[in-house]
Amino acid sequence: MLYDKFGVTLCDTERATPGYTLFSPLWQSMTYIINMEGEIVHQWDWKGRANAYGRLLPEGDLLWGEAHDADYKGHVKTGIRQVDWEGNILWSYFDTTQHHDFRRLKNGNFIYIGLEELPDDAARRVQGGLLGSELDGGKIKSDYLREVTPEGETVWEWHTHVDFDIEKYVVCPLCPRGDYLHINSIAETVEGGIMISCRHINLIAVIDKMTNKFKWEYQNLDFGHQHDFHQLENGNYMVFANGAHTTRSNALGGSQVIEINPKNKEHVWTYKGSPPHTFNSRHISGAQRLATGNTLICEGISGRIFEVTPEGDVVWNYISPYFSSAEIEGPAGNQNMVFRALRYDANSPEISGRLNPDAYKK
């Protein structure tokens, strides 16, 4: 086992950013809020399991990715729920193809990623990937994006086989052909563009909703099948570069969190482990820039959530003690993985007045 200590193993009270951390252990039925000491101060218990993660809305409700009756090997009865502090369901939208990420947009609608089979003519245009790794019958699936109103009406869509230049982007030779783009994150820019991360082709891009074409794109093989592409308050972009299938990974290079100036694609800030291989999550994971300028990082594969200063000093470190059942077959069993984690200030709209103030200790 990588870690023999769990919970908070470091808390530099002078430099860490006070607040509450929200996370949902993968393949489990709980969502937790913990304080800086790692104590649970609130939780939701679900009938289903975490399909990815949850995020708090400004009114204090939780928007949560959920799966029901799943075999832990695919997207089965997945969808999104909005629930209040007590767990009462306020809104649900289920789509058996929904996966990974979802957001509530500034206009009040919801957007999510779905998976669909490519038409044969589009599938024939897919290049690269592991030879013979198509789905049964030689089929290939890829992603679509869908925006729905609170009433469930579809008002915008984007589809790989319609809106994407398939020939331009080749699948990594170590990735399966049966899952072409593998979009794993979706977010909205200040200007209303839709940000996506296409894992299997090492591409991050921003879609213009008026044309369904990219108005910004950046492909970098050293991302190593990145996650959690989003915009910061300063206008820059941030991405979790997993570091898989790269020359860096062959040299034990580990993962990185990269802040990018979108105007010139310059990497203006990078965090990596010291030595680099000590920070390493080949899939899932994410990062959040905090109000203090520090960055909260979810090293998902090992269940580690930690905070670093702009200089790269670790000032808070937490290892999730919540493991999935060892009886689950396959990679989902006996794991403490966390897809993504988010920190909220005690006085934020999401948290303020909802927790017992005595539960928080600086």
Helices and strands as residue ranges (DSSP letters): E 7-11, E 20-25, E 30-34, E 40-45, E 49-56, E 62-67, E 78-83, E 89-94, E 98-104, E 110-117, H 120-123, E 128-130, G 136-138, E 141-148, E 154-159, H 160-163, G 166-168, E 171-176, E 183-188, E 194-198, G 199-201, E 203-208, E 213-219, G 221-223, E 227-231, E 237-241, H 247-250, E 256-261, E 266-272, G 276-278, E 286-289, E 295-299, G 300-302, E 304-308, E 314-319, G 330-332, E 338-344, G 357-359
